[in-house]
Amino acid sequence: MKNRGLLRLVVCALLVVSPTLAEQPPAHSQREFKVGVLASLTGSWNSLGKNTVAALRIANDQLNAVAKAERGGYRFQLFVRDTQLDPVQALAGIQDLAKRGVQIVIGPQSSAEVAMIKPYADAHNILVISQGSTASSLAIPGDNIFRFCPNDMREADAIVALMKYDGIQSIVQLWRNDAGNNGLQDSVKTAFEKLGGTVIYGYQYQPTTTDFSVATTAVASQVQSLLMAGAEPSSVAVYLAAFDEVVGVFRSAMSSTTLSSTRWYGSDGVALSAALTGDADGAAFATSADYPNPTFGLPDALQTLWQPTANAILARTGIAADAFALSAYDALFVVERALRTVGNLKDFAAFKTAFLNTANSYSGVTGSTSLDPAGDRLSADFDFWAVRLVNGSYAWGRIGTYVNGAITIF
């Protein structure tokens, strides 16, 4: 009797973390499924990669505990591959996973990686769930790519709304040449011009760039041209779409008086970057430039649900978890519920339909996972994060929100 009571307590505790896990599989069901994970663990943007793996391991432990408690259920083996944020590595990773019989992949996190693996996933019946890809060019109905985050057009609306709130009338763009950041650059340009703002082309740098002096010199010259043409300094800003190489960008920009006195705005690829807060010079520049970065937001109303998981991720990685990582956590629960519907992966089309239907009806720690017709997340709320000096150390702080089209600054 004591053991039964303890078992009920374990299951109830797990269901508090994932309240929508209510259906029970047949008592005789004992199935184990392989799930591949493509994440940047040693390359740029590895803060999200590390948190994604931690989130999935936490979700997997909980689901496996429930399956054990039910003496059946659906169990998962996670096969993690480090992509280093490199599209070629991502392709090699999914090819290796396919050889091992994997048909479900969570990640990769960048749009360049997703673009590279998409043809292979479509051709080999592999369902891909990206937690971080935002390029609107990848919003293609009917393919095998699903994205549990909003695409770049929604992020552009958020950061442009903040720029307008701050009185910015002209921006000079600086961005990394890859699918995701190209998409952000284009979407921000469209959204900003739609609201009557002026967009200067700026500079596009290659992913392999390590010396940013040419880029920052070009951007500084274009900012200076706006000022010489009569623009108020407080109305001009630089928009930067980047990843962890932001450290190199800022180290180069800090030598420019013009760029050091200009406001900067960022993107989801840098929000909560440990690389930036870990570099004193880069962090100091980010603080002086204000430099808010939008990222897919976590609902305040659901904090009692997502906070325990976020705390557990932080305990494992030392990195604050964001909605991108927590959406990977939710993704594994959606996969599990879809498998409860079809029972196995023998009919891939049936599983894909079950996954889509489950995603559209599921509400997890990040809220509703409903998808639009292209398979991208419908939720479009964002948090703004900026680097601040706190008790002598640089840290990310949540400075505002974009909810239902409205800006709130804390």
Secondary structure as UniProt FT lines:
FT   HELIX           2..17
FT   TURN            19..20
FT   TURN            27..28
FT   STRAND          31..39
FT   TURN            44..45
FT   HELIX           46..70
FT   STRAND          74..82
FT   TURN            84..85
FT   HELIX           87..99
FT   TURN            100..101
FT   STRAND          104..106
FT   HELIX           111..123
FT   TURN            124..125
FT   STRAND          127..130
FT   HELIX           136..138
FT   TURN            141..142
FT   STRAND          145..147
FT   HELIX           152..165
FT   TURN            166..167
FT   STRAND          170..176
FT   HELIX           179..194
FT   TURN            195..196
FT   STRAND          198..205
FT   TURN            207..208
FT   HELIX           213..228
FT   TURN            229..230
FT   HELIX           233..235
FT   STRAND          236..241
FT   TURN            244..245
FT   HELIX           246..253
FT   TURN            254..255
FT   HELIX           257..260
FT   STRAND          263..265
FT   TURN            268..272
FT   HELIX           274..277
FT   HELIX           280..288
FT   STRAND          293..296
FT   HELIX           300..302
FT   HELIX           303..317
FT   HELIX           323..342
FT   HELIX           348..361
FT   STRAND          363..364
FT   TURN            365..366
FT   STRAND          367..368
FT   TURN            373..374
FT   STRAND          376..377
FT   STRAND          382..390
FT   TURN            391..392
FT   STRAND          393..403
FT   TURN            404..405
FT   STRAND          406..409
//
